[in-house]
């Protein structure tokens, strides 16, 4: 558990650091915050709330445990209360974690929207993507709150609430829709790369930058069978989610950070060139 807590804290703060760096660079260059920047702020808030919730979840434990432990362990009233509270936190965490992922997708979509400006298929493409993203977000959140019936089975420890507290359906729906929407984002800039007038080297650099999204797709695909196999291990699910959280931050902020840092380097080169010119004259 200690290693899981360490991963949780380090990966969360690295993700937040990337967002803060993005915002600081934006202000240092004298730019106004874009819609994507505000989405980033929302994602940062979700990450911080998740950090607090999951820390308690890992320390107190939940009602998701092996059958053997449930029937052989003597639960004290305090332990039952702690596990019930932590189980409620799990439900809240799913809301904030899903919101974090979809906000990061929105950050990336806003970046690509700027690249599509003035193209004739910009508006229908954006409407389609926004509609699909909204529908998939609602679908995941709906499953989050409808898997257990009665509803209190999400947190009761005794008697056995059944398998619904494992949230296997929610995990699968989240994973599949996460992959589908990420693949959509990877595909979106491909026509731009074909149309843009850049050198082959620059096109390759941009292609690699946009293809970073494959990283989070691979993580999500690898995570699903592991979480299904270790259905009662909160540590396993939390570790994979923390990795996915950091990957989402990298993918969402890489294009903007690349553009801001590249612009800063170009500005420095121009300043250095201007400083040499008078001496050469």
N, C-alpha and C positions, 0 to 999 in steps of 0.2 A: 504493500500500500504506500509505503514511503516513496518509492520510485514513481508511482503513479501520481502522487501529490506533487513531486518535483517536476515531472513532465507537465502536469496541469499548469503549474505556476509559470514555469519558464516559457512554454509554448504560447500561453495566453499573453504574457507580457511582451514577447517578441512580436506577436501579431499586432498588439496595440502599438508597439514601437514603430512598426512599418506604417501604420495609419497616421501616427503623430508626425513621423518624418514627412509623409506626403503633405500633410496640412502645413507644416512649418515651411517646407520648400515653396509651397504655393504662396504663402504670405511673404516670404523673403524675396520672391521674384516680383512682388507687387500685384499679383493676380487676385481677382475676386474668387471666393469659394464657388465652385460649381455644384450642380445638383448631386453629382457623384461624391463630392466631398461631404455633403450633408448625409448622404447614405452611409459614408464611412464613419461619420460620428455616431450614427445610430448603431452600426455594427459594433463599434467600440463599446458603447453602452451595454449592448447585449452580451459581449464577451466578458465584461466586468461582472455583470449580474450572474452569468453562468459560473464564473470563477468562484464567487461567494457560495452559490448553491451547491456546486459539486464538491467543494471543500467539506461542507457539512455532510453531504451524502456519503462521501468516502469514510469519514470518521465515525458516523453513527450507524451506517448500514441501512438497508431497506428491507421491504417485505419480499424482495426477489432473492430467494435463496434455494439451496438444494432441499429436496424432500427429506433427506436424512437429517440435515441440520434442524429443520423445522420440527421434526418429531422426536428428536433426541435431546435438543438443547432446552434448558430451563430458562425461559425468558422472564426477567424481572419486570415489574410494572414500569420502571424507568426506562429499561431497554426497549420495551414495547412502544412506549411513548416516543422515544428517540427515533425508532425505526419508522413509525407512522409519520412523524414530521418530515423525516428525510425522504420518505416515499412520496409525500406531497411535493417536496422540493424537486423530485425527479420529474414529476408532471410539469411543474413550472419550467424546469430546465429545458424540457423538450420544446416548449413554446419559444423560449429565448434562443435556443440553439438553432432551430429551424429559421427563426427570424434573422439570426446572424448570417446564415448561409445565403438566404435569399436577398438580404441587403447587399452582400458582397457581389452576388450576381448582378444586382441592379447597378452597383458601382461600375462593373465592367461593361454593362450594357450602355451606360451613359457615356463611357469612353468611346465605345464603338459608334454611338449615335453621332458624335462629333465628326467621325471619319466619314460617315454616310451623308453628311450635310450637302445639300444641292443635288444629290443623286435622285433620279426620278422614282426609284423604288424605296426611298428612305421612309416615307410615311407609312405605307402598308407593312413594311418590314417591322418597324417599331411597334405599330399597333398589334401585330401578330405576336411579337415577342412579349410585350407587356401583358397581353391577354393570357398567353400560355403560362407565363411566370406567376401571374395572379391566381390562375386556376390551380396550378400545381401547389402553390403555397397554401391555399384554402383546403385542398385535398389532404395534404399532410397534417394540417392542424385539426381537421375534422376527424381523421383516423386517430389522432393523439387522444381525443376525448371520447371516443365511441367504442374502444376495444373492450372495456370492462363494463359488465352489466350484472349486478348493480354497480353504481359508480364508485362506491366506497371500497370496492375490491382493488382499486388502484393503490390503497395504502394500508388496509387492515393486515395485521400480522397473523393473528389467530382468530378464528379458524383459518385453515388454508384457503386463500382467495382464488386458487386455481392458476392456470397458465397465463391469464390475461395480463397479470402484472409484469410478465416478461416482455411485453410489448413487441412481440416478434412481427406482427403485421405492420405496426408503425415503423419498425426498423426497415422492413422490406420496401414499403411504400416510399419512405424517405430516401432510401438508397437508390431505388430505381428512378424516381423523379429527379433526384439530384444529378444522376448520371445523364439523363435525357436532356435536362436544361443546360448542363455543362457542355455537352456535345453540341448543342445548338449555339452556344457562345463561341465554341472553337470554330464552327463552320462559318459564322457570320463575317469575319474579316477576310475570308479566302478570296471573294471577288475583288475586294479592295487591293489585295496584294497583286492580283493579276493585272488590274487596271493602272495602278500607280506607276509613275515614271521615276523609277529609282534604279540604281545599279544593281546587278545581281547580288553583290555582297550585302548591300543594304536590304534587299528583299529577303535574303536568307536570314539576316539578323532579326528582321521583323517577324518572319515566319517562326523562328525559334521562340521569340518573345510571346507571340500569340499561342503557340503550341504548348506553352507552360501549363495550360489548362488540362492537358492530358495527364499531368501529374496527379491532380486531385481526382480525376476519373479513375485512375489506377488505384489510388488509395481507397476510394469508396468501394470499388469492385473487390478489392482484397479484404476490406473490412467486413462485408456482409457475411460470408461463410464463417469467418472467425467469431463474429458476434452470435450467429445462430448456434454454432457449436458450443460456445461458452455462454449459454443463455442466462445462467444464474450468477455470472461473474461480472459485477458492476465495474471492477477494476479494468477488465478487458475492454468493455464498451467505452469507458471513460478515456482510456489511453488512445484508442483509435479515433475517438471524437476529437481529442486534443490535437492529434496529428492532422486531422482533416481541417480543423479550425485554422491552424497555422498555414496549411497549404492554400486554403481559400484566401487568406490575407495576402499571401505572396502572389497568387494568380490575379487577384483583383487590383493590386497596387503596382505590380511590375510595369505595366505599360506607361502609367503616369509617372512613376519614379524614373523610368528610363528616359522619357521625354524631358522631364524637368532637369535631370542631371546632365543629359546630352546638351540641352540648351545652355546650361551654365558653363559647360566646357567650351562650347562654341563661342560664348560671350567672352570667356577668358582669353581664348586664342585671338579673337578680334582685338581685344584690348592690348594684348602683347604686341600684335602686329602694328597697331596704331602707335605704340610707344617707340617702336624701332624706326618707324618711317621718318620722323623729324631728324634723327641722328644720321640716317642714311642720306637725307637731303643735304 
